[in-house]
Amino acid sequence: MVSLCLLWAPSLAAFSQPLGDRAKQKIVNRIGKLLDRRAYVHGVDFTRWRAIAASHQNQIDAAKTEHTFGRAINAALKEFDSSHIYLKTPEMVKALKRGHRVGIGMGGVDLEDGVLVGFVIHNSPAYHVGLRRGDMITHIDGEKVNKRGRLFGRNGQYHTLVWQRENVRFEKELLYGPYPVSSPDELVWLDEQTAWITIHSFRSSHYDAEKIDRFFREVGHAKGLILDLRGNPGGSVANVYHLAGLVLPRSSPVHRVAVRRHYRDYLEANNGEDGSLREVITRFGTVAYPMGKKPPLYRNKLVVLIDSLSGSGGELFPAAIQEVGRARIIGTQTRGLLLLSRSYRLPKGFRLQLPFGEITTYKGHRVEGVGVTPDIELDHRQSADDSFILQEARKWLYSAQIQAGRFE
C-alpha cells in the first residue's frame, strides 16, 4: 500500500530480543539493496548507504538487542536527511499489527517552558489521567521537562507528571500502557450554521470513508465548515483523494508525483543533464485527482486547521486546496514530511520504511522539508487552544468582506 504516514513510536526496549552479528550484517546488506533498487528522493544519493553504515559500524557492533540495533541503524539513516526512511523493530511491527502502541498516547511541541500538548489520543493513558490539548507539561518525576523524548516510557511503568492548564496546576501519577493508534473522527455543530469535523488520521486502519461521507452529507447545508487536521500524521494517499473529492470537483488536481522512472525519463530527454524537482515532476510526473461525487458534497465556505504536528497526508490535503483557493488555512506551519513510501520486509522480523516517490502541489511546490504555511499563522499556544483557533476560523467564515467560493 502506498503510504504517507508518520509513526509516533515510543521505546519498546523492555521487549527487545538479543540480536547476533550475522543477523545484523544481513539486515544492513538488505537495506543497501533496497535503497539501490527502490528508493527515490530528488537530489539524495542512496548509494552512500555502505559508506554511511561503515561510519556507524562501532555503534552497530555495540548493539546487542533488536532495540539498540534499531536505534543505531536509524541514526545512520538520518544522514540521508529525508523523511519516511527508518527501521521498524519486530516489536514495533507487532504493535502496529495489533492496532495499538505502548506509552502515554499524546503528541507535543517542545517549548522553552515545557512540552505543549498538541493532541491526546482517546482512551490512552494521557487521556484517562486528564491531559488535554493545550496543557503544558512542566515536570516528570520531579524534574523539569521541555523535550518530548523525556516522556517516552515502557509498558507498566509509573511516572508522575505535572502540567499547567491556564492558571491551574495538576500533578498526577500515570501508568504507561497500550493505547489506540488514533482517536475516533468526530463531527460537532458549533451553531446552526457552522460545523467542525476533526479527522485524526488518514491511516487505512483508521480512516472510515463511509463515516466521513455521512459527516459531509450532514453538513452539506452548513454555511461554514471547519475541517480540523491538527496532529494528523498522514496515512494512505487514497484517503487524501477521498477527502479532497468531498470539497473539490474531480477536475481539480490534487498533486503531482515523480518516481525513479520519471527521473530516468527526464535524464534521457536531457542527455543526462540533471534538473530541478519542479522540472522533472511537471514534465514527466503524473497528476492525481480527487475521488468522489460530482459535484462534491460540500461547496460552501471552508477553513482547514493545521499545526506543527500535521504531517504527510495531513499536509498534502491543505497544500492542495490552498493552491486552488478553496479554503483558508489557519494554524502553525506543518512538519514538512511529505513523500510516498512503502514498508519492506527484512530478516528477523524487521521492516524498512522507504521513500520511493516525490510529491508536490500541482504547480510544483514542494512540501517535503518546507511544510505548509497557513494563510492565518498562529503561534503554538494559539493553535493548541480550541477556543481561540475556532474563534479565528469563524471570524474568517463570516467576515462580510469575504465572498464564499463555490465549486460546481
N, C-alpha and C positions, 0 to 999 in steps of 0.2 A: 504494500500500500504506500502511495506517495504521501509523505507526511511533512508538516511544517512545525511539529510540536516541540516544546521545550519540556525538560524534565526537572521537577523540583524534588530531587532525591537526597534525603539525609543519609548520614553514615549508617551502614549496616555492618559495622566491624564486628559486632558481637556474634554474628552468624558466619563469619568468614572461615573458609576451609584452607588447609595448607596447599601450597602450590609448588611443584618442583621446577628445577631449572629447564628440563627438557620441554615441559609443557609451556613454560613462559616463552621459550625461543620459538616454538611452533606458532604461538599466538602473534608474536612480534613479526614473524615472517609472513603470516597470513594477512596481517594488517597492511604490510607493504604491498602485497599482490593486489589487494582490494583497492588501495589508493591509486596504484598504477593503472588499473583497468576500469575503475568505476567513478572515481572522484572528479568533480569539476567545480571549481570556483574561479572566476575570471582573475587572472594575474597571480594565482597561487600555484607554486611548483610542488606537487605532491611527490615527485620522485626524490625529494630531500629526506623522505622518511628514514632511510637507512642511516644517513649521517646524523639526523636528529636522535634516533634511537641509540646510536653509538655514544653520543654526547651525554645521554642519560643512563648509560649502562650501569654505573655504580648504584644508582637508585633502583634500577630494575633488578640487579643482582641481590640487593639487600632486602627486597620484598619477598617475604616467605609465605604470605597468605594471599588469597584472592583479593581481599580488600586493599592491602598495601600495594599489590601489583597494579590494581586498577588505578590507584592514586598516582603511581609512578608513570604509567602509560598516559594518563590524562594530562599530567604535567608536560609530557613530551608533545602530545598532540596540540597543546595550546600554542606551540611555537608556529603553527600554521596561521595563527591569528584569524581564525574563521569560526563561525558558529556552526552548530549542528554536526560537530565531529567530536565524539567521545566514546569511551569504552564503558559498557554496562557490565557489572559483575553478575555472576549467576544469581545471587540473592536479589539484586535489583530486577533482573529479568523475571524471577519467580514472583516478586511482589507486584509487578505490573500485570502479570497474568492473573493474579488473584484479585486484581482490581482495587488494591489499596497500597498505601505506603505506611511507613512507620516513622513516627516523630511527633511533631507538635501540630502540624496542619495549618500553617499560615505562611503568607509571603510578606516581606517587609522591605523597607527602604532604610539604608544606613544614613543616619544624620548625626551631627556632632553631639547632640544631647540624648541620643538613644536610637532605638530601632522603631521607625514608624510603621504600624501595622497597615498594610495595603489591602489585604483580604484575609478572611478566616474561613476555612472550609467547614461547611455544615457537618455536624456530628463528629468533629475532630476533638482531640484533647484541648486545643486552644479554644474552641467554641464552647465546650462544656465548662471550662473554668471561667468563662465570661469575657474573654478578649473579643474586641470588636474593631472593625476598620476605623482608623483614625486614632486609636490608642497609641501611646508612646511607651515602649518597654525601656526601662532605665536600668534595671538591675537583674541579674540572675545569680542566685545563691549568694547574695550579699555583695556582689561585685558589679561595678558599673559596666554597662554593655552598650556598644554602638555599632556592632558588626553582626549581621545575620548569622554568620557561621558559628558564632558562640551559642546560638540557640539550638543547634543540631544535637540530637541525643539518641539513645538506644531504647529499644522496647523494654518497658518495665522500670526505667529509671524515674526517679522523682527529682524535680528541680523547683526551686521557689522563684517565682517571677514577681517583679514589682513593675507596675505601669501606671501612667497618668492618663486620665480622661478629663480634659479641661482642668478644673482645679481639684478633682477628686483623685486620691491615691488608692491603689489596690495592691494588695500583697497576698498571693495565693500559691499553694503548692500544686504542681501539675505533674500528672503521671503520663509519661511518654508512651505512645502505643499506636496501633493501626488506625488509619483514617481513610475515608474515600478519596479517590483521585480528584474529584471536583464536587462543588456544591450543585444542587439542582437549579436549573434555569427558572426564572420567575417573571411574572407579569404583575405589575402593580398600577392601579389607576390613581394618579395623584389628584385628579379632579375629573369633572365630567368630560373634559376635552383633552386631557394630557395623560398619556400612558408612558410607563417606564418598564422596559424589558431588559433584563440582565442575562447575558449569555456568558457563562463562565469558561467554556472550553469548546474547541472545535474537534476534540478527540472523537473518533468514531465510537468508542465505548461509552461516550457521554452524550454527544450531540444527538438529540432526538428530532429529526426533521419533521415528523408529524406533529409533535408538540409545538415546535416553533411555528409551523403553518397555522395551528389553531390560535396561537397568540396573535399572529398577524391578521387572521380573519376577524378576530375580536376587535382589534384596534384600527381596522380599515377606515372607520368613520372619524377617528380622532383627528383633531386639528393639529396636534403636535405629538411627536413620538421621540422619546429619549432612549437611545439604544446604548446600553452600558457594556463596554468591553474592557473595563478596568481589570487588570490582573489576568486577563485571558491569555494563556500561554501559547495558543495555537492548536494544531491538530491536523486533520485531514483537509487537503485543499478542496476536495469535493464539497465539504460542508461550507467552506467560504463561498463557493459558487452558488450553493443553495441559498444562503442568506442574501447574497447580492441580488439574486433573482426575485426576492421579495420586495426590493426597493428600487431596482433598476430595470429598464427594459432589456430584453435579451440581445438587442443590437448594441448595447453599451459595453465596450470591452472592459474587462477587469484588470488584466495584466498581460505581460509578455514573459515567455520562458525561453531560456537558452541552455542547452546541454552540450556535452562534448562534441556531438555530431555537428551541431550548428557552428561551433568554434572551428572545427576542421573545415567545414564548407567555406567559412569566411577566409581562412588562411589560403585555401586553394584558389579562391576567386581573386585574392590579392597577392598572388605569387609569394606566399609565405610571410608577407608583411603583417605584423600584429596591429591590432586596433583596439579602441576603447570598447568597454562593455556595451555602451549605447549603440555604437556602430554595429557590433556583432548581433545584438538582440533585435534591433529594429530592421536589419536587413535579412537575417536568417532565422530569427526566433519565431516561435509560434504564439498566437494570440488566444487567450482564454476569454470566454463569455459567461454571463450568468446562466444558471439553470432555473427553471421555474415557469410560473404562469405568465400569460400575456393578456392584458397588461399586468404589472406587478400588483401584489395585494395592497401595498401601502404606497400612496403617491403624494401625501401631504408633507408638511414641514418636518424635518428630521434633524436631530442632534445626536452625535456619537461621542461618548465619553471614553477617554483613554488615559493611561498613566504610564509610569516608568516600569511597571510590571507587565504591561501588554507586550506580547512578543509574537513574532512569526505570523500565523494566521490572524492573530489579534492586531497586527499591523497592516497586513495585506488588505483587509476589508476597508479600514478607514482611509488608507492611501488611495485606493481605487475610487471611492466615492468623493473624496476631497478633490481629486483631479478633475472630475466632471462637474463639480459644483453642486452635487446632490445634497450635501449636508454640511452643517457647521460642526467642526471638530473642537472639542473642549477638553482640557486636562493638561497633562505634562507630556514631554517628549517620550516616545516609546523606546524600547530596548535596542532596536536596530539589529534584529536577529532574524533575517528572512532569506532562507534558502530552501530548495527542495532537498529532502533527504530520505534515505532508506536505512533500515536496520539489517545487518548481515550477520549470519551465524559464524561463530568462531569455535575453536576447540574448547573443551571443558566447560561448556555452558555459557561462555561469554558472548556478547554481541557488540558489534561496532555500528554506531550511528554515523552515517557518512553522507556528506553533501554531494549531490550529483547534478544540480541544476541551479542556475541563477534566475531570480525573479525580479522584474522591475515593473513600474507602472506602465501603462500603455504608451506614454510619451517617453519612456526610457529612463525615468528617475529611479535610482537605486535606493532601497531602504536598508539593506544589509550594511552595518557599520555606521549608519546615519540615524535611522529612526524616522518616525512621523512627527512633524512639528504641528501642534494644534493651531487652529485659527485663533482661538482664545486660549492663551497659555497661562496656566496657574502654577503656583508653587506646590511642593509635595503635600504640605498640610492641607491646602485648599482642595487639592484633588481627592484626598482621602476623607474629606468632610462631606458626607452625603448632603446635608442641608445646604451647604454653601454651593457645591457644584450643581445641584439640581436647581437652585435659585438662579444661577448663571445661565443654565440651559433654558429655563422658562423666560428669562429676560429676552434672550435671542428669539425664541419661538414666537413670542407675542409682541415683539417690537413693531411699532407702526411703520418704521422705515424699511422693514424687510418684507419683500414680497415672496409668497410661497412659490417654490419651484415645483412644477407638475410634470410627470413623465407619462406620456401616453404609450 
